[in-house]
Amino acid sequence: MENQFLKPFEISIDLFANLSSFGFDSRFFNFSNLSITSEKFLCLNELDQFTGKISVVNFESFSKTTYSLQGNLAKMNPENHQIALQNETIIQVLDLDSKMCLKKTNFKENVLFFKWITVEILAIITENKVYHWNIKDSKEPEPLFEIHESLQNHQIINYQTSENLQWLIVVGITQKENQIFGSSQLYSIEKQKTQIIQTSACDLASVFLQNFNKSILIFSCIMKTPTETKLYSMEFGNDSTTENKFKRYTHPVEFDSFPTQDFPIDLKICEKFSVIFVLTKMGYLFVFDLLTGILFLKKQISNHSPLHAVFNKNKDGIIAVFKSGEILTISGKNPNLKIHNLNQFNQLVDAIIIQDSDTTRSIFIDKFEVLFNQGKYQEAAKIIADSPDQFLRTQENFKKFQEAIKNEGEKPPEIIYYQLFLAQNKLNSFESIHFVRKLIEIQKKELIENFVKEDKLELSQELMNIFDSDPELSQLFKKKQISNDSIVTKLIEQQEFLKLLDYGKNFLMGLNYSELLKNVLEQNEQIAENFAKFLLSEQKEKDIYLIDVLNVFDIFADAKKIKSLTAVFLDVLKDNKEEEGYLQTKLLEVIINSGHIQVADAIIKNEMFSHYDRWGISLKVKCVYVMNKLRVRISDPPHLDLNLINSIFFLE
């Protein structure tokens, strides 16, 4: 039965054609005699004991043409009038228009399966090897890899490839204890390695995911064992350890309502809608969400087994041929995700939130509106809280809760809203204002102090104005400031400077960053250096005032922390701007006076500064040089770059 909770789009199932209308004998409606390679062509091999005839149905004109051709199997090229024929160990390709043989080859072992994988390449699977054969050149079939021993005695029913032909899959089935099980051989051309997967239905597809801004290769399959059946999906070809990867998953498939003889026959990944179509032997259609594995639809669409399935030309659905001769089209229309079940909603969002942010926002908006309009205010508030970056937490949506009518036997919607966000973290600015007004209105003023102490309210000027009207409440701000000292200290010690800035917004007068820097410098010079760099960088990049630059300079200089002072201001002055010439001079003076003349030498030689007072600095260097000459012996001259002295002493 179709899942009524999740509808990714309208699924249309229509009768495309019925082979009986073309006059075919239904005895030949089976896997071996019938093939369909695209929406254009279908082949039917009608054999009797005397002659063989192969009929080709052209679906563009809905006409049938019959040819007297010998072959066990026949498959039309998906695009043009070329047909591939198998007769025992011989494979040949004929042009039906010119009636010429384009290519022919003879294998030394039995051919088990062949398939057009592009308009130019045939894949051929023998008892021992897999070959690719390009019909446009003169080469013989190219052997790619050997069939794994675990596929011996299996019927080969499919062969899948990635678009770039670097990942290849041979799909086989076998019978065990009256049940059908699949076994597939996955092979990587690049790695030249094989892996066996217990599946009879799988696919590879390049799917574009918006947040990655690229297409990624996804492998999906149905894995069936005697005890369970699961849908499995993962990304191929991405060996990075970053989090920017497709979220692999396994998801149970409920076969409990089907006979044990049922098993998946074909699986197709629909790239356009990011869904997975699965057809089973008993004629059931499953539709799964590609990102999560959540089941969208489960429905028996035929009482007969599907023989083959291909994508339609628009790539928005599939065309399936059934043993009855029916050909059904299964396609998606009007992509519009509508969700009414909160548990499945959360599962879906867990995957989509990583891979498609626009879709995620649309889902949250729709879900919120549905729940709110149904009067499910607790669940609607939770959707707001769980939305990405809480983008639904707006004054407009908050106002909806204020104006909503209370359900009988429940708390007012506004109170439900407050309780949820207070339990999760804290109220924001406009929520805090309305919450305090509500508490004053219902004469619960004594609760306000507890919420302020627990940091559940965001303090603002407007909230302060409300508090000022009550002397008792106005004292809360002073108490709050005292209790915050330990929090500020902890944030600085942990170097959580961004969090410190955010925390500082709770205070009407802000934090005194000069005093904080001075106190930190007394305790830990390295943290103070990092803190100063952060403050000055934030101030410059975001054009906000946090601390006076000269005050920072004096704090380090007065404490004689020259190394940190130099590190901080080399970073501040790295752009070498003319208006910063005063600071360049001031820094060089302190460096020279502290005896670190080699540092000043390096700064000037590397032309890091260009706007300092060259005459004044040259005099200071000369004085230091002379003093050093007087203090040391001739045999032990000071380590001083005389080029620096000469270059700056005789400047214009």
C-alpha positions in Angstrom: 0.0 0.0 0.0 1.2 3.5 -0.8 2.7 5.3 2.2 0.3 8.1 3.1 2.9 10.0 5.2 5.5 10.7 2.6 4.8 11.7 -1.0 7.9 13.0 -2.8 5.9 13.6 -5.9 2.9 12.2 -7.8 3.7 8.8 -9.1 2.0 8.0 -12.4 1.6 4.4 -13.5 0.2 4.0 -17.0 -0.2 1.4 -19.6 2.3 2.2 -22.4 1.6 -0.7 -24.7 0.5 -4.4 -24.8 2.6 -6.8 -26.8 -0.5 -8.9 -27.6 -1.7 -6.0 -29.8 1.3 -6.5 -32.1 0.2 -10.1 -32.8 3.0 -11.8 -30.7 2.8 -15.3 -29.3 2.7 -15.0 -25.5 4.8 -18.2 -25.2 7.9 -16.0 -26.0 7.2 -13.4 -23.3 10.2 -14.4 -21.2 13.5 -13.1 -20.0 15.6 -14.7 -22.8 13.4 -14.1 -25.8 12.4 -10.5 -25.1 14.6 -7.5 -24.6 14.0 -3.7 -24.3 17.0 -1.4 -24.4 15.4 2.0 -24.5 12.1 3.8 -24.9 12.6 3.5 -28.7 12.9 -0.3 -29.3 11.9 -3.7 -28.2 13.0 -7.1 -29.6 11.2 -10.4 -29.5 12.9 -13.6 -30.7 10.2 -16.1 -31.9 11.8 -19.5 -32.5 10.3 -22.7 -33.8 12.0 -25.9 -34.8 12.5 -24.8 -38.4 13.1 -21.1 -38.6 13.9 -18.1 -36.4 12.4 -14.7 -36.7 13.2 -11.6 -34.8 10.7 -8.8 -34.5 11.6 -5.2 -33.7 8.9 -2.9 -32.2 9.5 0.8 -32.9 7.7 2.7 -30.1 8.2 6.0 -31.9 5.9 4.9 -34.7 4.3 2.0 -32.8 5.1 -0.3 -35.7 6.5 -3.9 -35.9 9.1 -5.1 -38.3 10.0 -8.8 -38.6 13.4 -10.1 -39.8 14.5 -13.7 -40.7 17.5 -13.9 -38.5 19.1 -16.7 -36.6 20.1 -16.1 -33.0 19.5 -17.1 -29.4 19.3 -13.6 -28.2 18.7 -10.2 -29.9 19.1 -6.7 -28.5 18.6 -3.4 -30.4 21.0 -0.5 -30.1 19.3 2.0 -27.8 19.5 4.8 -30.4 19.8 3.5 -33.9 18.8 0.6 -36.3 21.6 -1.7 -35.2 21.0 -5.1 -33.6 23.3 -7.3 -31.7 22.7 -11.1 -32.1 24.0 -14.0 -30.1 24.2 -17.5 -31.6 25.9 -19.8 -29.1 29.4 -18.4 -28.8 29.1 -16.0 -31.7 28.2 -12.3 -31.3 27.5 -10.1 -34.3 26.2 -6.6 -34.9 24.0 -6.0 -38.0 22.8 -2.7 -39.5 19.1 -3.3 -40.2 18.9 -0.5 -42.8 21.9 -1.6 -45.0 21.5 -5.3 -43.9 25.3 -5.4 -43.5 27.3 -7.1 -40.7 29.2 -4.4 -38.9 31.2 -6.7 -36.6 31.5 -10.3 -35.7 33.4 -12.3 -33.1 33.6 -15.8 -31.8 34.3 -16.7 -28.2 36.0 -19.9 -27.0 33.5 -20.2 -24.1 29.8 -19.9 -23.6 28.3 -16.4 -23.7 26.0 -15.9 -20.6 24.8 -12.4 -21.1 25.4 -9.3 -23.3 24.1 -5.7 -23.1 24.4 -2.4 -24.8 26.0 -0.1 -22.2 26.4 2.8 -24.6 25.4 3.3 -28.3 28.9 2.2 -29.3 29.9 -0.4 -26.7 28.5 -3.9 -26.0 29.3 -5.6 -22.7 29.7 -9.4 -23.1 29.8 -11.8 -20.2 31.1 -15.3 -20.7 31.6 -18.1 -18.3 35.0 -16.8 -17.2 35.4 -13.1 -18.2 33.7 -9.8 -18.8 34.4 -8.0 -22.1 33.7 -4.6 -23.6 33.5 -4.4 -27.4 33.5 -1.1 -29.3 31.6 -1.6 -32.5 33.2 1.6 -34.0 36.7 0.3 -34.2 38.4 -2.8 -35.6 39.5 -4.2 -32.3 38.4 -7.5 -30.8 36.5 -7.5 -27.5 38.6 -6.2 -24.6 38.8 -8.5 -21.5 38.4 -6.4 -18.4 38.2 -8.8 -15.4 37.5 -12.4 -14.6 34.2 -13.7 -13.2 34.5 -14.5 -9.5 34.1 -18.1 -8.5 31.1 -17.3 -6.3 29.1 -16.5 -9.4 29.6 -19.9 -10.9 26.2 -21.7 -11.4 24.4 -18.3 -11.3 22.1 -17.0 -14.0 23.4 -13.6 -15.1 20.5 -11.2 -15.3 22.1 -7.8 -15.5 25.2 -5.7 -16.0 25.6 -2.2 -14.6 28.3 0.5 -15.1 29.1 3.9 -13.9 28.8 6.7 -16.5 32.6 6.8 -16.9 32.8 3.0 -17.1 35.2 2.8 -14.1 32.8 0.9 -11.9 31.3 -2.4 -13.3 28.8 -4.8 -11.8 27.8 -8.3 -12.9 24.4 -9.3 -11.4 23.4 -13.0 -10.9 20.8 -15.0 -9.1 20.6 -18.6 -7.8 18.1 -20.7 -5.9 18.7 -22.0 -2.4 16.2 -23.8 -0.3 13.3 -22.8 -2.6 14.3 -19.2 -2.4 16.0 -16.9 -4.9 19.1 -15.0 -3.8 21.3 -12.6 -5.6 25.1 -12.4 -5.9 26.8 -9.5 -7.7 30.4 -8.9 -8.5 31.5 -5.3 -8.2 34.8 -4.3 -10.0 36.9 -1.1 -10.0 38.9 -0.5 -13.1 41.2 2.0 -11.2 41.9 -0.3 -8.2 41.6 -3.5 -10.2 39.8 -5.1 -7.3 36.6 -7.2 -6.9 34.0 -7.3 -4.2 31.1 -9.7 -3.9 27.7 -8.2 -2.8 24.7 -10.3 -1.9 22.2 -8.6 -4.2 20.1 -9.3 -7.2 19.2 -5.6 -7.9 21.6 -2.7 -7.8 22.5 0.5 -9.7 25.1 3.2 -10.0 24.3 6.8 -10.7 25.9 10.2 -10.7 23.5 12.4 -8.7 23.9 16.2 -8.2 23.6 17.3 -4.6 23.3 21.0 -4.1 25.4 21.4 -0.9 28.3 19.6 -2.5 27.9 21.7 -5.7 28.9 18.6 -7.7 27.6 15.2 -8.9 28.6 12.3 -6.8 28.6 8.6 -7.7 26.1 6.6 -5.6 25.7 2.9 -5.4 22.4 1.4 -4.2 21.3 -2.2 -3.8 18.8 -4.4 -2.2 20.6 -7.0 0.0 18.4 -10.1 0.9 19.4 -12.8 3.3 17.2 -15.6 4.7 16.4 -13.5 7.7 16.2 -9.9 6.5 16.2 -7.5 3.5 17.8 -4.1 3.5 18.3 -1.2 1.1 21.9 -0.1 1.1 23.4 3.1 -0.4 26.8 4.7 -0.3 29.1 7.0 -2.2 31.8 5.6 -4.5 35.1 7.2 -5.5 35.4 9.6 -2.5 38.2 8.4 -0.2 38.5 11.7 1.7 38.0 11.7 5.4 36.1 15.0 5.4 32.5 15.2 6.5 31.5 16.5 3.1 30.4 13.1 1.9 27.2 11.3 1.1 25.7 9.9 4.2 25.8 6.1 3.7 22.9 4.1 5.2 21.2 0.7 5.4 17.4 0.8 5.7 15.1 -2.3 6.3 12.8 -3.3 3.5 9.5 -4.7 4.7 8.9 -7.9 2.7 6.8 -9.4 5.5 3.5 -9.0 3.6 5.0 -10.9 0.5 5.5 -14.6 -0.1 9.1 -15.7 0.7 9.5 -16.5 -3.0 9.5 -12.8 -3.8 12.8 -11.0 -4.5 13.9 -7.8 -6.1 14.6 -8.2 -9.9 15.6 -4.6 -10.9 16.7 -1.4 -9.2 17.0 2.0 -10.9 18.2 5.3 -9.4 16.2 8.2 -10.7 18.7 11.1 -10.7 16.0 13.7 -11.5 14.0 13.2 -8.3 16.7 11.4 -6.2 14.5 8.4 -5.7 15.0 4.6 -6.2 12.6 2.4 -8.1 12.6 -1.3 -7.3 10.7 -4.0 -9.1 10.1 -7.5 -7.6 9.3 -10.9 -9.0 5.7 -10.7 -7.6 5.0 -7.5 -9.5 5.5 -5.0 -6.7 6.9 -1.5 -7.1 8.9 0.1 -4.3 9.9 3.8 -4.4 12.5 4.9 -1.8 14.1 8.3 -1.1 17.7 8.1 -2.3 19.1 10.3 0.5 17.6 8.4 3.4 16.2 5.0 2.2 12.8 6.0 3.6 10.0 4.1 1.8 7.7 6.4 -0.2 5.5 3.8 -2.0 4.9 0.1 -1.9 2.3 -1.2 -4.4 1.6 -4.3 -6.5 1.3 -2.9 -10.1 1.0 -6.2 -11.9 0.1 -9.8 -11.1 3.0 -10.9 -13.4 6.8 -10.7 -13.1 8.7 -7.9 -14.7 11.2 -9.1 -17.4 13.1 -5.9 -18.1 13.1 -2.2 -17.2 14.8 0.8 -18.7 14.7 4.6 -18.1 12.3 6.7 -20.2 13.8 9.4 -22.4 13.1 12.2 -19.9 14.9 10.2 -17.1 12.0 10.9 -14.7 10.8 7.4 -14.6 11.1 3.9 -16.0 9.4 1.6 -18.6 8.9 -2.0 -17.5 7.9 -5.0 -19.5 6.0 -7.8 -17.7 5.5 -11.4 -18.5 1.9 -10.7 -19.4 3.0 -8.6 -22.3 2.0 -5.4 -20.6 4.5 -2.5 -20.8 4.0 0.1 -18.0 5.4 3.5 -17.6 6.2 4.6 -14.0 7.1 8.2 -13.8 7.2 11.1 -11.3 5.4 14.4 -11.6 5.1 17.6 -9.7 7.9 17.2 -7.1 6.4 18.6 -4.0 7.4 16.9 -0.7 4.5 16.8 1.7 5.1 15.3 5.1 2.6 14.6 7.9 4.5 12.2 10.2 7.0 13.7 12.6 9.2 10.6 13.1 9.7 10.1 9.4 10.1 13.8 8.9 13.0 13.8 11.3 14.7 10.9 9.6 14.3 12.6 6.2 15.8 15.8 7.4 18.8 14.1 9.1 20.1 13.3 5.6 18.7 16.2 3.5 20.0 18.8 5.9 23.5 17.9 4.9 22.9 17.5 1.2 20.3 20.0 0.1 19.8 23.1 2.2 17.1 24.7 -0.1 15.0 21.5 0.0 15.4 21.4 3.8 14.1 24.9 4.4 11.1 24.2 2.2 10.4 21.0 4.1 10.5 22.8 7.5 8.3 25.6 6.3 5.6 23.2 5.0 5.8 21.0 8.1 5.5 24.0 10.5 2.5 25.3 8.7 0.7 21.9 8.7 1.3 21.3 12.4 0.4 24.9 13.4 -2.8 24.9 11.4 -3.8 21.6 13.0 -3.4 23.1 16.5 -0.4 21.0 17.3 1.5 23.8 18.9 4.1 21.8 20.9 5.2 20.0 17.7 5.1 23.2 15.7 7.4 24.9 18.2 9.8 22.0 18.0 10.0 22.4 14.2 11.0 26.0 14.8 13.7 24.9 17.3 15.0 22.2 15.0 15.1 24.3 11.8 18.6 25.0 10.3 20.1 28.0 12.2 16.6 28.3 13.6 15.6 30.4 10.5 11.9 29.9 11.5 12.4 31.6 14.9 11.1 35.0 13.7 8.9 37.6 15.3 6.2 36.8 12.7 6.0 33.1 13.8 6.3 34.1 17.5 3.3 36.4 17.0 1.3 33.5 15.6 1.7 31.7 19.0 0.6 34.8 20.9 -2.5 35.2 18.8 -3.4 31.5 18.5 -6.5 30.1 20.2 -5.9 27.8 23.2 -6.9 24.2 22.8 -9.3 22.9 25.4 -7.3 21.3 28.3 -4.0 22.6 27.1 -1.8 25.6 28.1 -1.9 28.7 25.9 0.2 28.4 22.7 2.4 31.3 23.8 3.3 29.6 27.1 4.0 26.3 25.2 6.4 28.3 23.0 8.2 29.8 26.0 8.5 26.5 27.9 10.1 24.7 24.9 12.8 27.3 24.3 13.5 27.9 28.0 14.0 24.1 28.4 16.4 24.0 25.3 18.5 27.1 26.0 17.3 30.7 26.5 14.9 33.2 25.0 16.1 35.7 22.5 15.7 39.4 22.8 12.1 40.0 21.6 10.9 36.7 23.3 12.5 37.8 26.6 10.7 41.2 26.5 7.3 39.6 25.9 8.0 36.8 28.4 8.8 39.3 31.2 5.7 41.4 30.3 3.6 38.2 30.5 5.0 37.3 34.0 4.4 40.8 35.3 0.9 40.6 33.8 0.0 37.3 35.5 1.7 38.6 38.7 4.5 36.0 38.7 7.3 38.6 39.1 9.1 36.5 41.6 10.0 34.0 38.8 11.9 36.6 36.8 14.9 36.7 39.1 15.4 32.9 38.7 15.3 33.2 34.9 17.9 36.0 35.0 20.2 34.1 37.3 20.0 31.0 35.1 20.8 33.2 32.1 17.5 32.3 30.3 16.8 35.8 29.2 18.7 38.0 26.6 19.2 41.3 28.2 18.5 44.4 26.1 17.9 48.2 26.6 14.2 47.7 26.1 14.2 45.0 28.8 16.2 47.3 31.0 13.5 50.0 30.6 10.9 47.5 31.8 13.1 46.7 34.8 13.7 50.3 35.6 10.0 50.7 36.3 10.4 48.4 39.2 13.3 49.1 41.7 13.4 45.4 42.8 13.8 44.2 39.2 16.5 46.8 38.3 18.8 45.3 40.9 18.9 42.1 39.0 21.3 43.6 36.4 23.9 44.5 39.1 23.7 41.0 40.6 23.9 39.5 37.1 27.1 41.4 36.4 28.8 40.0 39.5 27.9 36.4 38.7 29.2 36.8 35.1 32.8 37.4 36.1 33.6 33.7 36.5 32.0 33.0 33.1 34.1 35.7 31.4 37.3 34.3 33.0 36.5 30.8 31.9 35.8 31.8 28.3 39.2 33.7 28.1 41.1 30.8 29.6 39.6 28.5 27.0 40.3 31.1 24.3 36.7 31.1 23.3 36.9 34.7 22.1 34.0 34.6 19.7 31.7 33.2 22.5 33.1 36.0 24.7 32.0 38.7 22.3 28.5 37.1 22.0 28.3 36.9 25.8 29.4 40.5 26.1 26.2 41.5 24.2 24.2 40.6 27.3 25.6 43.6 29.1 24.2 47.0 28.3 27.6 48.7 28.7 29.5 45.8 27.2 32.7 44.3 28.6 35.7 46.4 29.5 38.2 44.6 27.1 41.1 46.8 28.2 40.8 45.7 31.8 40.3 42.1 30.8 43.4 42.2 28.6 45.5 43.7 31.4 44.3 41.1 33.9 45.0 38.2 31.4 48.5 39.5 30.7 49.4 39.2 34.3 48.3 35.6 34.3 49.3 34.2 30.9 51.3 36.2 28.3 50.5 33.8 25.3 46.7 34.0 25.9 46.9 37.7 26.2 48.8 38.0 22.9 46.1 35.8 21.2 43.3 37.8 22.8 44.8 41.1 21.7 45.2 39.9 18.1 41.6 38.7 18.1 40.2 41.9 19.4 42.1 44.1 17.0 41.4 41.8 14.0 37.6 41.7 14.8 37.6 45.4 15.3 39.2 46.0 11.9 37.3 43.4 9.8 33.8 44.1 11.2 34.3 47.8 11.7 33.2 47.7 15.4 34.8 49.3 18.4 36.1 46.9 21.1 39.4 48.4 22.4 41.7 51.4 21.8 44.8 50.4 19.7 47.1 52.6 21.7 45.7 51.3 24.9 46.7 47.8 23.8 50.2 49.0 22.9 50.6 50.6 26.3 49.4 47.6 28.2 52.1 45.3 26.7 54.8 48.0 26.7 54.2 48.9 30.4 54.4 45.3 31.3 57.6 45.0 29.3 56.2 42.2 27.2 58.2 43.2 24.1 58.0 39.9 22.3 54.2 39.7 22.5 53.9 43.5 21.8 56.0 43.0 18.6 54.0 39.9 17.5 50.6 41.7 18.0 51.6 44.9 16.2 53.5 43.3 13.3 50.1 41.7 12.7 48.2 45.0 13.1 50.6 46.9 10.8 51.1 44.2 8.2 49.3 46.3 5.5 52.0 49.1 5.9 49.6 52.0 5.6 50.7 55.6 5.6 48.3 56.6 8.3 49.9 54.0 10.6 53.3 55.7 10.5 53.1 56.9 14.1 52.5 53.3 15.3 55.4 52.0 13.1 57.7 54.6 14.7 56.4 53.8 18.2 57.0 50.1 17.8 60.5 50.5 16.4 61.4 52.8 19.3 60.3 50.3 21.9 62.1 47.4 20.2 65.3 49.4 19.9 65.2 50.8 23.5 64.6 47.3 24.8 67.9 46.2 23.2 66.3 44.0 20.4 68.0 45.9 17.7 68.3 42.8 15.5 64.5 42.7 15.3 64.3 46.3 14.2 67.1 45.5 11.7 64.9 42.7 10.2 61.8 44.8 10.0 63.6 47.6 8.1 65.7 45.3 5.8 62.5 43.4 4.8 60.7 46.7 4.1 57.9 45.7 6.4 57.5 49.4 7.4 57.8 52.4 5.1 56.2 55.3 7.0 58.1 55.5 10.3 60.2 58.5 11.4 63.4 57.5 9.7 65.5 60.4 11.1 64.4 59.8 14.7 64.9 56.0 14.4 68.4 56.4 12.9 69.5 58.6 15.8 68.2 56.0 18.3 70.1 53.2 16.4 73.3 55.3 16.4 73.0 56.0 20.1 72.6 52.3 20.9 75.5 51.5 18.6 77.8 54.1 20.4 76.7 52.9 23.8 77.5 49.3 22.9 80.9 50.3 21.6 81.7 52.0 25.0 80.5 49.0 27.0 82.3 46.1 25.2 85.9 45.3 24.3 87.3 45.8 20.8 87.8 42.1 20.4 84.1 41.4 21.2 82.1 43.8 19.1 78.3 43.9 19.4 76.3 41.7 17.1 75.0 44.7 15.0 74.3 45.1 11.3 76.4 48.1 10.3 74.6 48.2 7.0 71.5 49.2 8.9 73.4 52.0 10.7 74.8 53.4 7.4 71.6 53.0 5.4 69.3 54.8 7.8 71.8 57.4 9.3 72.5 59.0 6.0 69.0 59.2 4.6 67.8 62.4 3.1 
